[in-house]
């Protein structure tokens, strides 16, 4: 995907109602991840995150949705996993 396609996909994502369960996967899809990659992350076979609601795609991104007021805690937990 080129920058314009990514921008369009992110804009469409931002216009949708927010769903914490599906957002990490929709975000990754907006950046051009293949449907098979998303499926594997959803079922957990390639999701290396142990954070509730987190998705870790090694050598790419670690993303998690958290409750209001829990950002610092969630980011800290994600940093510990990445440093391992």
N, C-alpha and C positions, 0 to 999 in steps of 0.2 A: 504494500500500500504506500502511496505517496502522502506527503503532508496534507494536501487538500482533501484526500479521501478520509484520512484520519480525523481532520478537523470536522468534516461533515458528519462522520460517525459519532464523534464525541458530542457534537451539537444535538443530534437526534437523541442520544442517550440522556443528555441534560434536560431535554424537553419531556421525558417520560416520568411518570410518578416513581419516586424512589422506593426500591425494594431491597432491603439489606441482604436478603438471601441470594438474590440474583445479580446484584450490582457488580461484585468482583468479576464474575464471568462475562457479563455484558461489557465491562470496561476492557477486559482482555480481548474480547471479540472485536471491539471497536479499533483496536490496534493491529488487527489482522491475524490474530491467532486462529488456527484452523479449528473446525468443528470437532475433529477427533481429539485435538489437544484439550479443548474445553471439556469434552465429555470425560476424558481421563481425569482431569482436575476435579470435576464434579463428583465422580464416583470415588475419588480418593487415591486411585492407583499411582498417580504422579504428583499429588498434592503433598508437599513435604511440610506443610505448616501444622503446628500443634496448637495454634491459637484458635479459639472459638470464632468461627466466621472468617478465618484467614485462608488465604490461598497463596502458597509459595511455589512459584515456578522457578526452579533452580536456574541460576545464571541469567535470570530475566527480571523478575519482580516478586515482591512480597507485599500483598495488599490485604487489608482487613477493615471491616466495617465495625465500628464500636459505638457504644452508647455515649451520649453527651456527657462530658466530664471525665471520660475514660481514655482520652487520646494519649496523654502522657504515659499512662500505664501500658497501653497497647503498643505504642511505638517502642517503649523500653523492652517489652517482651519480644517484639520482632527483632530488635537489635541483638538480643542475646542469641536468638536462633541463628541469625546471619553470621555472627562471629564464631559459631561452632564449627 
